Protein backbone atom coordinates (compact mmCIF):
# COMPACT_ATOMS: atom_id res chain seq x y z
CA UNK A 1 0.00 0.00 0.00
CA UNK A 2 1.41 3.41 -1.04
CA UNK A 3 0.90 5.70 1.97
CA UNK A 4 2.77 8.53 0.28
CA UNK A 5 0.20 8.98 -2.49
CA UNK A 6 -2.20 11.18 -0.47
CA UNK A 7 0.72 13.36 0.57
CA UNK A 8 1.83 13.78 -3.04
CA UNK A 9 -1.74 14.60 -4.11
CA UNK A 10 -2.09 17.20 -1.37
CA UNK A 11 1.21 18.80 -2.30
CA UNK A 12 0.26 18.84 -5.99
CA UNK A 13 -3.12 20.45 -5.24
CA UNK A 14 -1.48 23.09 -3.06
CA UNK A 15 1.04 23.85 -5.79
CA UNK A 16 -1.72 24.20 -8.37
CA UNK A 17 -3.66 26.55 -6.13
CA UNK A 18 -0.53 28.60 -5.55
CA UNK A 19 0.01 28.88 -9.32
CA UNK A 20 -3.58 30.03 -9.82
CA UNK A 21 -3.12 32.63 -7.10
CA UNK A 22 0.11 33.84 -8.69
CA UNK A 23 -1.64 34.11 -12.04
CA UNK A 24 -4.43 36.25 -10.57
CA UNK A 25 -1.94 38.50 -8.81
CA UNK A 26 0.15 38.80 -11.96
CA UNK A 27 -2.88 39.86 -14.01
CA UNK A 28 -3.83 42.40 -11.36
CA UNK A 29 -0.29 43.76 -11.17
CA UNK A 30 0.13 44.05 -14.94
CA UNK A 31 -3.26 45.67 -15.30
CA UNK A 32 -2.69 48.21 -12.56
CA UNK A 33 0.79 49.06 -13.81
CA UNK A 34 -0.53 49.96 -17.25
CA UNK A 35 -3.54 51.77 -15.81
CA UNK A 36 -1.21 53.85 -13.62
CA UNK A 37 0.85 54.79 -16.69
CA UNK A 38 -2.32 55.96 -18.39
CA UNK A 39 -3.33 57.87 -15.28
CA UNK A 40 0.06 59.57 -15.06
CA UNK A 41 0.05 60.59 -18.73
CA UNK A 42 -3.36 62.23 -18.42
CA UNK A 43 -2.75 63.71 -14.97
CA UNK A 44 0.52 65.37 -16.05
CA UNK A 45 -1.22 67.33 -18.81
CA UNK A 46 -2.34 70.79 -17.72
CA UNK A 47 -4.73 70.73 -20.65
CA UNK A 48 -5.81 68.01 -23.06
CA UNK A 49 -8.44 67.18 -25.63
CA UNK A 50 -9.82 64.14 -27.42
CA UNK A 51 -12.88 62.98 -29.33
CA UNK A 52 -15.03 59.88 -29.01
CA UNK A 53 -17.57 57.72 -30.78
CA UNK A 54 -20.02 56.47 -28.14
CA UNK A 55 -22.87 53.97 -28.07
CA UNK A 56 -25.05 53.85 -24.98
CA UNK A 57 -27.58 51.02 -24.67
CA UNK A 58 -30.29 50.88 -22.02
CA UNK A 59 -32.84 48.16 -21.36
CA UNK A 60 -36.29 49.58 -20.73
CA UNK A 61 -38.93 48.19 -18.39
CA UNK A 62 -40.62 46.28 -21.21
CA UNK A 63 -37.34 44.48 -21.99
CA UNK A 64 -36.45 46.30 -25.17
CA UNK A 65 -33.01 47.82 -25.70
CA UNK A 66 -32.55 51.36 -26.92
CA UNK A 67 -29.23 52.43 -28.41
CA UNK A 68 -28.03 56.05 -28.57
CA UNK A 69 -25.12 56.89 -30.88
CA UNK A 70 -23.16 60.07 -30.24
CA UNK A 71 -19.87 61.68 -31.17
CA UNK A 72 -18.17 63.85 -28.55
CA UNK A 73 -15.45 66.48 -28.60
CA UNK A 74 -13.98 67.40 -25.24
CA UNK A 75 -11.35 69.83 -23.96
CA UNK A 76 -10.10 70.05 -20.37
CA UNK A 77 -7.93 72.63 -18.67
CA UNK A 78 -6.98 71.85 -15.10
CA UNK A 79 -8.12 72.34 -12.45
CA UNK A 80 -11.56 73.72 -13.29
CA UNK A 81 -12.35 74.20 -16.95
CA UNK A 82 -14.25 71.87 -19.29
CA UNK A 83 -15.96 72.10 -22.66
CA UNK A 84 -17.66 69.33 -24.58
CA UNK A 85 -20.02 68.98 -27.49
CA UNK A 86 -21.93 65.93 -28.69
CA UNK A 87 -23.56 65.25 -32.02
CA UNK A 88 -25.47 62.34 -33.48
CA UNK A 89 -28.60 61.13 -31.72
CA UNK A 90 -28.12 63.83 -29.07
CA UNK A 91 -26.81 67.35 -29.61
CA UNK A 92 -25.56 68.70 -26.31
CA UNK A 93 -22.90 71.26 -25.41
CA UNK A 94 -21.41 71.76 -21.96
CA UNK A 95 -19.40 74.63 -20.44
CA UNK A 96 -17.79 74.40 -17.00
CA UNK A 97 -16.09 77.55 -15.64
CA UNK A 98 -15.22 76.57 -12.07
CA UNK A 99 -18.52 77.64 -10.51
CA UNK A 100 -21.25 76.25 -12.73
CA UNK A 101 -21.89 73.81 -15.54
CA UNK A 102 -24.09 75.10 -18.33
CA UNK A 103 -25.71 72.41 -20.48
CA UNK A 104 -27.14 73.46 -23.83
CA UNK A 105 -29.48 70.99 -25.53
CA UNK A 106 -29.48 72.03 -29.16
CA UNK A 107 -32.13 69.59 -30.35
CA UNK A 108 -34.69 70.88 -27.85
CA UNK A 109 -33.40 74.48 -27.88
CA UNK A 110 -33.19 74.63 -24.10
CA UNK A 111 -30.42 75.07 -21.55
CA UNK A 112 -29.88 74.36 -17.87
CA UNK A 113 -27.37 75.55 -15.29
CA UNK A 114 -25.97 73.38 -12.50
CA UNK A 115 -24.14 75.04 -9.57
CA UNK A 116 -20.91 73.12 -9.10
CA UNK A 117 -17.92 72.78 -6.78
CA UNK A 118 -14.71 74.65 -7.67
CA UNK A 119 -12.83 71.67 -9.12
CA UNK A 120 -13.46 69.37 -12.05
CA UNK A 121 -12.99 66.24 -9.90
CA UNK A 122 -15.83 67.26 -7.60
CA UNK A 123 -18.00 68.40 -10.49
CA UNK A 124 -17.72 65.05 -12.27
CA UNK A 125 -19.06 63.43 -9.10
CA UNK A 126 -21.92 65.94 -8.76
CA UNK A 127 -23.05 65.58 -12.37
CA UNK A 128 -23.10 61.80 -12.17
CA UNK A 129 -24.36 61.24 -8.63
CA UNK A 130 -26.84 64.08 -8.15
CA UNK A 131 -28.16 64.59 -11.65
CA UNK A 132 -27.70 61.09 -13.15
CA UNK A 133 -26.12 62.53 -16.30
CA UNK A 134 -24.11 59.77 -18.00
CA UNK A 135 -20.46 60.66 -18.60
CA UNK A 136 -18.59 57.38 -19.18
CA UNK A 137 -15.28 59.22 -19.64
CA UNK A 138 -15.69 61.12 -16.35
CA UNK A 139 -13.01 59.29 -14.37
CA UNK A 140 -10.43 59.72 -17.11
CA UNK A 141 -10.56 63.53 -16.89
CA UNK A 142 -9.96 63.69 -13.12
CA UNK A 143 -6.58 64.52 -11.59
CA UNK A 144 -5.96 60.86 -10.68
CA UNK A 145 -7.84 58.50 -13.03
CA UNK A 146 -6.36 55.38 -11.44
CA UNK A 147 -7.68 56.24 -7.97
CA UNK A 148 -11.06 57.21 -9.42
CA UNK A 149 -11.37 53.94 -11.32
CA UNK A 150 -10.08 51.37 -8.83
CA UNK A 151 -11.57 50.74 -5.38
CA UNK A 152 -10.88 48.06 -2.77
CA UNK A 153 -13.76 46.01 -4.20
CA UNK A 154 -12.44 46.07 -7.75
CA UNK A 155 -11.04 42.80 -9.10
CA UNK A 156 -9.52 41.84 -12.43
CA UNK A 157 -6.60 43.07 -14.50
CA UNK A 158 -4.74 42.25 -17.71
CA UNK A 159 -6.74 39.80 -19.81
CA UNK A 160 -5.34 39.72 -23.36
CA UNK A 161 -4.13 41.83 -26.28
CA UNK A 162 -6.30 42.98 -29.16
CA UNK A 163 -6.15 45.31 -32.14
CA UNK A 164 -8.30 48.42 -31.66
CA UNK A 165 -8.50 50.74 -34.65
CA UNK A 166 -5.24 49.25 -35.95
CA UNK A 167 -3.36 49.67 -32.64
CA UNK A 168 -2.15 46.74 -30.48
CA UNK A 169 -3.78 47.19 -27.09
CA UNK A 170 -3.90 45.46 -23.74
CA UNK A 171 -7.43 44.51 -22.74
CA UNK A 172 -7.88 45.17 -19.01
CA UNK A 173 -11.04 43.63 -17.56
CA UNK A 174 -12.34 44.84 -14.19
CA UNK A 175 -15.28 43.90 -11.98
CA UNK A 176 -17.09 45.64 -9.13
CA UNK A 177 -20.38 44.71 -7.39
CA UNK A 178 -22.10 47.57 -9.25
CA UNK A 179 -20.30 47.46 -12.57
CA UNK A 180 -18.14 45.55 -15.04
CA UNK A 181 -15.79 47.56 -17.21
CA UNK A 182 -13.07 46.96 -19.74
CA UNK A 183 -10.47 49.38 -21.04
CA UNK A 184 -8.11 48.95 -23.99
CA UNK A 185 -4.73 50.69 -23.66
CA UNK A 186 -1.90 50.61 -26.26
CA UNK A 187 1.04 48.39 -25.29
CA UNK A 188 3.51 50.62 -27.18
CA UNK A 189 3.80 54.37 -27.38
CA UNK A 190 1.67 56.79 -25.37
CA UNK A 191 -0.65 54.74 -23.08
CA UNK A 192 -3.79 56.74 -23.86
CA UNK A 193 -7.05 54.76 -23.90
CA UNK A 194 -8.34 53.52 -27.23
CA UNK A 195 -11.62 52.02 -26.05
CA UNK A 196 -13.78 51.72 -22.95
CA UNK A 197 -16.77 49.48 -22.24
CA UNK A 198 -18.91 49.82 -19.13
CA UNK A 199 -21.81 47.68 -17.91
CA UNK A 200 -23.77 49.50 -15.21
CA UNK A 201 -25.49 46.69 -13.35
CA UNK A 202 -27.84 48.83 -11.26
CA UNK A 203 -29.65 50.52 -14.14
CA UNK A 204 -29.17 48.04 -16.99
CA UNK A 205 -27.10 50.39 -19.10
CA UNK A 206 -23.96 49.79 -21.14
CA UNK A 207 -21.63 52.26 -22.82
CA UNK A 208 -18.97 51.67 -25.47
CA UNK A 209 -16.52 54.52 -26.09
CA UNK A 210 -13.95 54.64 -28.89
CA UNK A 211 -11.29 57.32 -28.28
CA UNK A 212 -9.63 59.34 -31.04
CA UNK A 213 -7.47 62.42 -31.55
CA UNK A 214 -5.78 62.59 -28.13
CA UNK A 215 -3.87 65.85 -27.70
CA UNK A 216 -1.99 66.49 -24.45
CA UNK A 217 -1.01 70.05 -25.36
CA UNK A 218 -3.94 71.69 -27.16
CA UNK A 219 -4.25 75.43 -27.65
CA UNK A 220 -6.98 76.68 -25.33
CA UNK A 221 -8.27 80.08 -24.23
CA UNK A 222 -10.72 81.29 -21.62
CA UNK A 223 -13.44 82.01 -24.17
CA UNK A 224 -13.69 78.33 -24.99
CA UNK A 225 -15.17 77.61 -21.55
CA UNK A 226 -17.58 80.56 -21.40
CA UNK A 227 -21.16 79.48 -22.04
CA UNK A 228 -22.67 80.39 -25.40
CA UNK A 229 -26.46 80.18 -25.46
CA UNK A 230 -28.48 81.15 -28.55
CA UNK A 231 -31.01 83.93 -27.90
CA UNK A 232 -34.03 81.79 -28.77
CA UNK A 233 -33.19 78.99 -26.30
CA UNK A 234 -35.31 78.61 -23.16
CA UNK A 235 -33.90 77.98 -19.69
CA UNK A 236 -35.13 74.87 -17.84
CA UNK A 237 -34.62 73.58 -14.30
CA UNK A 238 -32.06 70.81 -13.82
CA UNK A 239 -33.72 68.30 -11.50
CA UNK A 240 -31.61 66.30 -9.04
CA UNK A 241 -32.20 62.60 -8.47
CA UNK A 242 -34.48 61.88 -5.50
CA UNK A 243 -31.77 59.76 -3.85
CA UNK A 244 -29.40 62.72 -3.97
CA UNK A 245 -31.65 65.08 -2.04
CA UNK A 246 -33.04 62.66 0.54
CA UNK A 247 -31.11 62.51 3.84
CA UNK A 248 -28.90 59.45 4.20
CA UNK A 249 -25.90 58.47 6.32
CA UNK A 250 -22.43 59.19 4.92
CA UNK A 251 -20.66 56.35 3.15
CA UNK A 252 -17.14 55.67 2.00
CA UNK A 253 -17.36 55.53 -1.77
CA UNK A 254 -13.81 54.27 -2.10
CA UNK A 255 -14.34 51.03 -0.18
CA UNK A 256 -17.52 49.42 -1.38
CA UNK A 257 -20.22 51.95 -0.61
CA UNK A 258 -23.41 52.26 -2.61
CA UNK A 259 -21.62 54.45 -5.17
CA UNK A 260 -18.18 53.20 -6.27
CA UNK A 261 -15.78 55.21 -8.48
CA UNK A 262 -17.38 57.48 -11.08
CA UNK A 263 -17.16 55.12 -14.05
CA UNK A 264 -19.13 52.73 -11.83
CA UNK A 265 -21.90 55.05 -10.78
CA UNK A 266 -23.89 55.57 -13.95
C-alpha positions as CSV (number, residue, x, y, z in Angstrom):
1,X,0.0,0.0,0.0
2,X,1.4,3.4,-1.0
3,X,0.9,5.7,2.0
4,X,2.8,8.5,0.3
5,X,0.2,9.0,-2.5
6,X,-2.2,11.2,-0.5
7,X,0.7,13.4,0.6
8,X,1.8,13.8,-3.0
9,X,-1.7,14.6,-4.1
10,X,-2.1,17.2,-1.4
11,X,1.2,18.8,-2.3
12,X,0.3,18.8,-6.0
13,X,-3.1,20.4,-5.2
14,X,-1.5,23.1,-3.1
15,X,1.0,23.9,-5.8
16,X,-1.7,24.2,-8.4
17,X,-3.7,26.5,-6.1
18,X,-0.5,28.6,-5.5
19,X,0.0,28.9,-9.3
20,X,-3.6,30.0,-9.8
21,X,-3.1,32.6,-7.1
22,X,0.1,33.8,-8.7
23,X,-1.6,34.1,-12.0
24,X,-4.4,36.2,-10.6
25,X,-1.9,38.5,-8.8
26,X,0.1,38.8,-12.0
27,X,-2.9,39.9,-14.0
28,X,-3.8,42.4,-11.4
29,X,-0.3,43.8,-11.2
30,X,0.1,44.0,-14.9
31,X,-3.3,45.7,-15.3
32,X,-2.7,48.2,-12.6
33,X,0.8,49.1,-13.8
34,X,-0.5,50.0,-17.2
35,X,-3.5,51.8,-15.8
36,X,-1.2,53.8,-13.6
37,X,0.9,54.8,-16.7
38,X,-2.3,56.0,-18.4
39,X,-3.3,57.9,-15.3
40,X,0.1,59.6,-15.1
41,X,0.1,60.6,-18.7
42,X,-3.4,62.2,-18.4
43,X,-2.7,63.7,-15.0
44,X,0.5,65.4,-16.1
45,X,-1.2,67.3,-18.8
46,X,-2.3,70.8,-17.7
47,X,-4.7,70.7,-20.7
48,X,-5.8,68.0,-23.1
49,X,-8.4,67.2,-25.6
50,X,-9.8,64.1,-27.4
51,X,-12.9,63.0,-29.3
52,X,-15.0,59.9,-29.0
53,X,-17.6,57.7,-30.8
54,X,-20.0,56.5,-28.1
55,X,-22.9,54.0,-28.1
56,X,-25.1,53.8,-25.0
57,X,-27.6,51.0,-24.7
58,X,-30.3,50.9,-22.0
59,X,-32.8,48.2,-21.4
60,X,-36.3,49.6,-20.7
61,X,-38.9,48.2,-18.4
62,X,-40.6,46.3,-21.2
63,X,-37.3,44.5,-22.0
64,X,-36.4,46.3,-25.2
65,X,-33.0,47.8,-25.7
66,X,-32.6,51.4,-26.9
67,X,-29.2,52.4,-28.4
68,X,-28.0,56.0,-28.6
69,X,-25.1,56.9,-30.9
70,X,-23.2,60.1,-30.2
71,X,-19.9,61.7,-31.2
72,X,-18.2,63.8,-28.5
73,X,-15.5,66.5,-28.6
74,X,-14.0,67.4,-25.2
75,X,-11.3,69.8,-24.0
76,X,-10.1,70.1,-20.4
77,X,-7.9,72.6,-18.7
78,X,-7.0,71.8,-15.1
79,X,-8.1,72.3,-12.5
80,X,-11.6,73.7,-13.3
81,X,-12.3,74.2,-17.0
82,X,-14.2,71.9,-19.3
83,X,-16.0,72.1,-22.7
84,X,-17.7,69.3,-24.6
85,X,-20.0,69.0,-27.5
86,X,-21.9,65.9,-28.7
87,X,-23.6,65.3,-32.0
88,X,-25.5,62.3,-33.5
89,X,-28.6,61.1,-31.7
90,X,-28.1,63.8,-29.1
91,X,-26.8,67.3,-29.6
92,X,-25.6,68.7,-26.3
93,X,-22.9,71.3,-25.4
94,X,-21.4,71.8,-22.0
95,X,-19.4,74.6,-20.4
96,X,-17.8,74.4,-17.0
97,X,-16.1,77.5,-15.6
98,X,-15.2,76.6,-12.1
99,X,-18.5,77.6,-10.5
100,X,-21.3,76.3,-12.7
101,X,-21.9,73.8,-15.5
102,X,-24.1,75.1,-18.3
103,X,-25.7,72.4,-20.5
104,X,-27.1,73.5,-23.8
105,X,-29.5,71.0,-25.5
106,X,-29.5,72.0,-29.2
107,X,-32.1,69.6,-30.4
108,X,-34.7,70.9,-27.9
109,X,-33.4,74.5,-27.9
110,X,-33.2,74.6,-24.1
111,X,-30.4,75.1,-21.6
112,X,-29.9,74.4,-17.9
113,X,-27.4,75.6,-15.3
114,X,-26.0,73.4,-12.5
115,X,-24.1,75.0,-9.6
116,X,-20.9,73.1,-9.1
117,X,-17.9,72.8,-6.8
118,X,-14.7,74.7,-7.7
119,X,-12.8,71.7,-9.1
120,X,-13.5,69.4,-12.0
121,X,-13.0,66.2,-9.9
122,X,-15.8,67.3,-7.6
123,X,-18.0,68.4,-10.5
124,X,-17.7,65.0,-12.3
125,X,-19.1,63.4,-9.1
126,X,-21.9,65.9,-8.8
127,X,-23.0,65.6,-12.4
128,X,-23.1,61.8,-12.2
129,X,-24.4,61.2,-8.6
130,X,-26.8,64.1,-8.1
131,X,-28.2,64.6,-11.7
132,X,-27.7,61.1,-13.1
133,X,-26.1,62.5,-16.3
134,X,-24.1,59.8,-18.0
135,X,-20.5,60.7,-18.6
136,X,-18.6,57.4,-19.2
137,X,-15.3,59.2,-19.6
138,X,-15.7,61.1,-16.4
139,X,-13.0,59.3,-14.4
140,X,-10.4,59.7,-17.1
141,X,-10.6,63.5,-16.9
142,X,-10.0,63.7,-13.1
143,X,-6.6,64.5,-11.6
144,X,-6.0,60.9,-10.7
145,X,-7.8,58.5,-13.0
146,X,-6.4,55.4,-11.4
147,X,-7.7,56.2,-8.0
148,X,-11.1,57.2,-9.4
149,X,-11.4,53.9,-11.3
150,X,-10.1,51.4,-8.8
151,X,-11.6,50.7,-5.4
152,X,-10.9,48.1,-2.8
153,X,-13.8,46.0,-4.2
154,X,-12.4,46.1,-7.7
155,X,-11.0,42.8,-9.1
156,X,-9.5,41.8,-12.4
157,X,-6.6,43.1,-14.5
158,X,-4.7,42.2,-17.7
159,X,-6.7,39.8,-19.8
160,X,-5.3,39.7,-23.4
161,X,-4.1,41.8,-26.3
162,X,-6.3,43.0,-29.2
163,X,-6.2,45.3,-32.1
164,X,-8.3,48.4,-31.7
165,X,-8.5,50.7,-34.7
166,X,-5.2,49.3,-35.9
167,X,-3.4,49.7,-32.6
168,X,-2.2,46.7,-30.5
169,X,-3.8,47.2,-27.1
170,X,-3.9,45.5,-23.7
171,X,-7.4,44.5,-22.7
172,X,-7.9,45.2,-19.0
173,X,-11.0,43.6,-17.6
174,X,-12.3,44.8,-14.2
175,X,-15.3,43.9,-12.0
176,X,-17.1,45.6,-9.1
177,X,-20.4,44.7,-7.4
178,X,-22.1,47.6,-9.2
179,X,-20.3,47.5,-12.6
180,X,-18.1,45.5,-15.0
181,X,-15.8,47.6,-17.2
182,X,-13.1,47.0,-19.7
183,X,-10.5,49.4,-21.0
184,X,-8.1,49.0,-24.0
185,X,-4.7,50.7,-23.7
186,X,-1.9,50.6,-26.3
187,X,1.0,48.4,-25.3
188,X,3.5,50.6,-27.2
189,X,3.8,54.4,-27.4
190,X,1.7,56.8,-25.4
191,X,-0.7,54.7,-23.1
192,X,-3.8,56.7,-23.9
193,X,-7.1,54.8,-23.9
194,X,-8.3,53.5,-27.2
195,X,-11.6,52.0,-26.0
196,X,-13.8,51.7,-22.9
197,X,-16.8,49.5,-22.2
198,X,-18.9,49.8,-19.1
199,X,-21.8,47.7,-17.9
200,X,-23.8,49.5,-15.2
201,X,-25.5,46.7,-13.3
202,X,-27.8,48.8,-11.3
203,X,-29.7,50.5,-14.1
204,X,-29.2,48.0,-17.0
205,X,-27.1,50.4,-19.1
206,X,-24.0,49.8,-21.1
207,X,-21.6,52.3,-22.8
208,X,-19.0,51.7,-25.5
209,X,-16.5,54.5,-26.1
210,X,-13.9,54.6,-28.9
211,X,-11.3,57.3,-28.3
212,X,-9.6,59.3,-31.0
213,X,-7.5,62.4,-31.5
214,X,-5.8,62.6,-28.1
215,X,-3.9,65.9,-27.7
216,X,-2.0,66.5,-24.4
217,X,-1.0,70.1,-25.4
218,X,-3.9,71.7,-27.2
219,X,-4.2,75.4,-27.7
220,X,-7.0,76.7,-25.3
221,X,-8.3,80.1,-24.2
222,X,-10.7,81.3,-21.6
223,X,-13.4,82.0,-24.2
224,X,-13.7,78.3,-25.0
225,X,-15.2,77.6,-21.5
226,X,-17.6,80.6,-21.4
227,X,-21.2,79.5,-22.0
228,X,-22.7,80.4,-25.4
229,X,-26.5,80.2,-25.5
230,X,-28.5,81.2,-28.6
231,X,-31.0,83.9,-27.9
232,X,-34.0,81.8,-28.8
233,X,-33.2,79.0,-26.3
234,X,-35.3,78.6,-23.2
235,X,-33.9,78.0,-19.7
236,X,-35.1,74.9,-17.8
237,X,-34.6,73.6,-14.3
238,X,-32.1,70.8,-13.8
239,X,-33.7,68.3,-11.5
240,X,-31.6,66.3,-9.0
241,X,-32.2,62.6,-8.5
242,X,-34.5,61.9,-5.5
243,X,-31.8,59.8,-3.8
244,X,-29.4,62.7,-4.0
245,X,-31.7,65.1,-2.0
246,X,-33.0,62.7,0.5
247,X,-31.1,62.5,3.8
248,X,-28.9,59.4,4.2
249,X,-25.9,58.5,6.3
250,X,-22.4,59.2,4.9
251,X,-20.7,56.4,3.1
252,X,-17.1,55.7,2.0
253,X,-17.4,55.5,-1.8
254,X,-13.8,54.3,-2.1
255,X,-14.3,51.0,-0.2
256,X,-17.5,49.4,-1.4
257,X,-20.2,52.0,-0.6
258,X,-23.4,52.3,-2.6
259,X,-21.6,54.5,-5.2
260,X,-18.2,53.2,-6.3
261,X,-15.8,55.2,-8.5
262,X,-17.4,57.5,-11.1
263,X,-17.2,55.1,-14.0
264,X,-19.1,52.7,-11.8
265,X,-21.9,55.1,-10.8
266,X,-23.9,55.6,-13.9
